[in-house]
Amino acid sequence: MALTIPIIVMVVMIIMQTILPYVVKRTVVFGVSIPDQYVKDEKLLSYKKMYTLWVLLISIIGLVLYLLWALNGNLAEGTQVLTGIGITFGVMLVSMSLYFYFHAKTLQRKRDQKWVEIVKPVKVTDLNVRLQDEMLPWYVFLLPIIITIGVAGYTIYQYPNLPDQIPMHWGPDGKPDSFSAKSPLSAISMLAILFVIQIMFLAIMESTKRSGIKINATNPTASKVRQLTLRKYSSWFMFLISFLITALFSYFQLTTIHPGFFQDAYMMAIPFIFLLLVLIGTIIFAVKVGKADKNNDFPSVSGVSDLEEDEEYWKGGLFYFNKNDPSIFVEKRFGVGWTINFANPIGYLMIFGPIILIILISYFA
């Protein structure tokens, strides 16, 4: 189990990193906005292929070396897991280095070819696009919260029967490996952390729902389909993650209340199933959104570019700083999903506020 989990995570990470150039927005190449009529430029296509080949090659070498090292050595489970995590972060570091290299190459190609200077700047607005938005309503995210409240109530009812040592952390095998003395706070600390996570997901979902829907002038149809698909499936994906985390934490809480209720086989399998569902969901989400605007039937508009060319607001094509944009979250330029508007302080509060609360709960429990 200790070797299986890192390998699965590494394989999924390799898949995600290698397909990244092909699942981003149609008119974005390595974080640089490109007019639709130039997205199939031979140089840009070669940059994508080179990135994918290098990331795939380095990742496979890292994975093979890790397998040979782990299988031929009599190593502790913790050492195997930590080494697997280290190699995963190493591959991600290499992929990010390659990204910045090709980001610079793409930016230079755009300037040299004067793709923006030789076209007319245009702004496109669709007043009816929000009527087609299929994001989940906010109250759907109350379901996991209701489950948490119910489990918390049951925990309070069973408090006299709880063990003197409350589990605080579980290992890869699904068994507790860290404990804290029994107290009212330690008894529900995990549920309190879960509640904070659920509120964070609810706030992020509502913020993304209120974010602007930007239509690209060079291919309005493709960009609208992409935006609507991203919004729909990101809300479903966030709900799935929230629900799975709720199920996992509730399971751990019930094993604390009734230690012998679940067999050892289930205790090992449930965290593994949770991880597997999250990884599968991540791949499906990325592919669904990634292919949404890649249909060649979407008509391209020649001779125009976006009036609001926002290259200046994207630092390195990854970090978005725009004080004039009220959106808290915007679509990523490299990857699939959302990133925060770093010029909006509410975004920091929504991300770091829950982290601080979780640290405080863990410290005082």
Secondary structure, 3 states (H helix, E strand, C coil): CCCHHHHHHHHHHHHHHHHHHHHCCCCEECCEECCHHHCCCHHHHHHHHHHHHHHHHHHHHHHHHHHHHHHHCCCCHHHHHHHHHHHHHHHHHHHHHHHHHHHHHHHHHHHHHCCCCCCEEECECCCCHHHHCCCCCHHHHHHHHHHHHHHHHHHHHCHHHCCCEEEEEECCCCCEEEEEECCHHHHHHHHHHHHHHHHHHHHHHHHHHHCCCCECCCCHHHHHHHHHHHHHHHHHHHHHHHHHHHHHHHHHHHHHHCCCCCCHHHHHHHHHHHHHHHHHHHHHHHHHHHCCCCCCCCCCCCCEEECCCHHHHEECCCEECCCCCCCCEEECCCCCCEEEECCCHHHHHHHHHHHHHHHHHHHHC
